[in-house]
């Protein structure tokens, strides 16, 4: 990576450049977000390919702390299953995050394309995620937005490792009294304590991993309702089922693993270390029966590309959360059984504290 002049700004460093095109040849746009775009770029000096997140400075006015947080988190991370921040450049008009390029595509796409898929495959995937998140937690980093769309394959090879991306909502745990309470994340994957607007901890990531494991074994989400308020009520109650026939061929060990990660009480919920020791991950209880036909059929119904790309109405989330009578909802609302054959489209991450300012920068570090 080419070296440039560095300066310290709020504890971070940036290399100064007049024109990023002097260092990189821009090949194509990989994706766009509300305030940035990600481009495929080749470093001229080395020929190496990177994904570059280009953020206009005018979009950062008043939001500098958000991007500084993302950079602070990314700069600390070095793990084989986490997308690496390679460098940071600053021009008079833009900030550029130079990211490791991952080219293997999204998790669900790869599963659907396979002809053979088993519990053992799902267990191996979740183990990689647990290893990476356990590493983050050891550094005091909480991801806060783990979901399948943020799990990318490193390359197109069949044995490619999985990579965690998008740290726009990550949080560094500070002093003991610095308790996280901001309601953020993605509806459907967010833990009950977040929706209840209670102080929370790294246990929220473990809940999300449980939701991902659930989907990997059946192809549909544990919580679903067209109405966001009812969806939130389901999550607040932590009520989900292992529906027949979709779960008939799934091991009791897998169900026990999920139950321990999706505990309503975060104090009783598995940590990453505990989950890594569970027989479904560390032992031989994951079955080798081919479940590809059933799982891929449900994934295609529930996670179609067109649905993934739909925008989520963040304002509606605020409205619904305010309407929720949390204490009475958990006691009096009737459970609405999830429909395993359809679900809403892909939701954008929501940081409730920023919605009314319309300044969310959490559209993703990398898009492939």
Residue pairs with C-beta under 8 A, 6 or more apart in sequence:
1 43
1 46
1 48
1 86
1 87
1 98
2 23
2 43
2 44
2 45
2 46
3 15
4 15
4 16
4 17
4 23
4 89
5 15
5 16
6 13
6 14
6 15
6 16
7 13
7 14
7 16
9 68
10 64
10 65
10 68
11 68
11 72
12 68
12 71
12 72
12 75
12 88
13 88
14 88
14 89
14 90
14 95
15 87
15 88
15 89
15 90
16 89
16 90
16 91
17 23
17 89
17 90
17 91
17 96
18 91
18 92
19 91
20 26
20 52
20 54
20 89
20 91
20 94
20 96
22 44
23 43
23 44
23 45
23 89
24 41
24 42
24 43
24 44
24 50
24 52
25 41
25 42
25 44
26 39
26 40
26 41
26 52
27 39
27 40
27 41
27 42
27 49
28 39
28 40
29 37
29 38
29 39
29 40
30 38
30 39
30 40
30 51
30 366
30 367
30 368
31 37
31 38
31 364
31 366
31 367
31 368
32 38
32 367
33 361
33 363
33 364
33 367
34 360
34 361
34 363
35 55
35 56
35 59
35 60
35 359
35 361
35 363
36 53
36 54
36 55
36 56
36 59
36 361
36 363
37 53
37 54
38 51
38 52
38 53
38 54
38 99
38 364
38 365
38 366
38 367
39 51
39 52
39 54
40 49
40 50
40 51
40 52
40 101
41 49
41 50
41 51
41 52
41 98
42 48
42 49
42 50
43 49
43 50
49 101
50 86
50 98
50 99
50 100
50 101
51 99
51 100
51 101
51 102
51 366
51 368
52 96
52 97
52 98
52 99
53 96
53 97
53 99
53 365
53 366
54 94
54 95
54 96
55 67
55 94
55 95
55 96
55 97
55 361
56 93
56 94
57 92
57 93
57 94
57 95
58 93
59 361
60 67
60 95
60 361
62 357
62 359
63 359
63 361
66 168
66 354
66 359
66 361
67 95
67 361
69 170
69 171
69 172
70 167
70 168
70 170
70 361
70 365
71 85
71 88
71 97
72 172
73 141
73 167
73 170
73 171
73 172
74 84
74 85
74 97
74 167
74 365
75 85
76 139
76 141
77 84
77 85
77 135
77 136
77 139
77 141
77 167
78 84
79 131
79 132
79 135
79 136
80 161
81 128
81 129
81 131
81 132
81 161
81 162
81 163
81 164
82 132
82 135
82 136
82 163
82 164
82 165
83 99
83 100
83 102
83 152
83 163
83 164
83 165
83 365
83 366
84 99
84 100
85 97
85 98
85 99
85 100
86 98
86 99
86 100
87 98
88 95
88 96
88 97
88 98
89 95
89 96
89 98
90 96
97 365
99 365
99 366
102 152
102 153
102 154
102 155
102 163
102 165
102 366
102 368
103 153
103 154
103 155
103 156
103 368
104 110
104 152
104 153
104 154
104 155
104 156
104 157
104 160
104 368
105 152
105 153
105 156
105 368
106 148
106 149
106 151
106 152
106 153
106 368
107 125
107 148
107 151
107 152
107 153
107 162
108 148
108 299
108 303
110 153
111 117
111 216
111 292
111 295
111 296
111 299
112 296
112 299
112 300
114 292
114 296
115 292
116 290
116 292
117 290
117 291
117 292
117 295
117 296
118 286
118 287
118 288
118 289
118 290
118 291
118 292
119 217
119 250
119 251
119 254
119 280
119 286
119 287
119 288
119 289
119 291
120 286
120 287
120 288
122 213
122 216
122 217
122 254
122 286
123 254
123 280
123 281
123 286
125 151
125 162
125 216
126 209
126 212
126 213
126 216
126 281
127 276
127 281
128 161
128 162
129 146
129 151
129 162
129 164
129 209
129 212
130 209
130 272
130 275
130 276
130 281
131 276
132 164
133 143
133 146
133 164
133 205
133 206
133 209
133 272
134 272
134 273
134 276
136 142
136 143
136 170
136 205
137 202
137 205
137 271
137 272
140 172
140 173
140 174
141 170
141 171
141 172
141 173
142 170
142 171
142 173
142 180
142 201
142 202
142 204
142 205
143 164
143 167
143 169
143 170
143 205
143 208
144 169
144 170
144 171
144 180
144 184
144 185
144 204
144 205
145 166
145 168
145 169
145 170
145 184
145 185
145 186
145 189
145 208
145 349
145 362
146 164
146 189
146 205
146 208
146 209
146 212
147 186
147 188
147 189
147 208
147 212
148 212
148 215
148 303
149 308
149 346
150 164
150 165
150 166
150 364
151 162
151 163
151 164
151 165
151 212
152 162
152 163
152 165
152 366
152 368
153 160
153 161
153 162
153 163
154 160
154 161
154 162
154 163
165 364
165 365
165 366
166 349
166 362
166 364
166 365
166 366
167 365
168 349
168 361
168 362
168 363
168 364
168 365
169 184
169 185
169 349
169 351
169 362
171 180
173 180
173 201
173 202
179 199
179 200
179 201
180 199
180 200
180 201
181 197
181 198
181 199
181 200
182 351
182 352
182 353
183 194
183 195
183 197
183 321
183 350
183 351
183 352
183 353
184 190
184 194
184 349
184 350
184 351
184 352
184 353
184 362
185 191
185 194
185 204
185 208
185 349
185 350
186 312
186 347
186 348
186 349
186 350
187 228
187 231
187 232
187 312
187 317
187 347
187 350
188 211
188 221
188 223
188 224
188 231
188 235
188 343
188 344
188 347
189 207
189 208
189 211
189 212
190 204
190 207
190 208
190 235
191 200
191 203
191 204
191 207
191 208
191 235
191 266
192 207
192 235
192 236
192 237
192 238
192 264
193 199
193 200
193 203
193 204
193 266
194 200
194 204
195 232
195 235
195 236
195 321
195 324
196 236
196 326
197 321
197 326
200 266
201 266
202 271
203 266
203 267
203 269
203 271
204 266
205 272
206 261
206 269
206 270
206 271
206 272
206 275
207 261
207 262
207 266
207 269
209 261
209 272
209 275
210 258
210 260
210 261
210 262
211 221
211 222
211 223
211 262
213 254
213 257
213 258
213 261
214 221
214 222
214 240
214 258
214 262
215 221
215 222
215 299
216 295
217 247
217 250
217 254
217 258
217 291
217 295
218 243
218 246
218 247
218 250
218 294
218 295
218 298
218 340
219 246
219 294
219 295
219 296
219 297
219 298
219 299
219 301
219 302
220 246
220 298
220 299
220 301
220 302
220 338
220 340
220 341
220 343
221 302
221 338
221 343
222 240
222 241
222 262
222 338
223 231
223 234
223 235
223 240
223 338
224 231
224 234
224 338
224 339
224 340
224 342
224 343
224 344
225 231
225 234
225 336
225 338
226 344
228 316
228 317
228 320
229 320
229 323
229 324
230 333
230 336
232 320
232 321
232 324
233 324
233 329
233 330
233 333
234 240
234 335
234 336
234 338
236 324
236 326
236 329
236 330
237 264
237 330
237 333
237 335
238 262
238 263
238 264
239 335
240 262
240 338
241 337
241 338
242 250
242 255
243 338
243 340
246 294
246 298
246 340
247 255
249 287
249 289
249 291
249 294
250 287
250 291
251 280
251 285
251 286
251 287
253 278
253 279
253 280
253 283
253 285
253 286
254 280
254 285
254 286
254 287
256 278
256 280
257 275
257 278
257 280
257 281
260 269
260 270
260 274
260 275
260 278
261 269
261 270
261 275
262 269
263 269
263 270
270 278
275 281
276 282
279 285
280 286
298 340
298 341
301 341
301 342
302 340
302 341
302 342
302 343
303 343
303 346
306 345
307 343
307 344
307 345
307 346
308 345
308 346
309 345
309 346
310 344
310 345
310 346
311 348
312 345
312 346
312 347
312 348
312 350
314 348
314 350
314 355
314 360
315 355
317 350
317 352
317 355
318 352
318 355
318 356
321 352
348 360
348 362
348 363
349 360
349 362
349 363
350 360
351 360
351 362
354 360
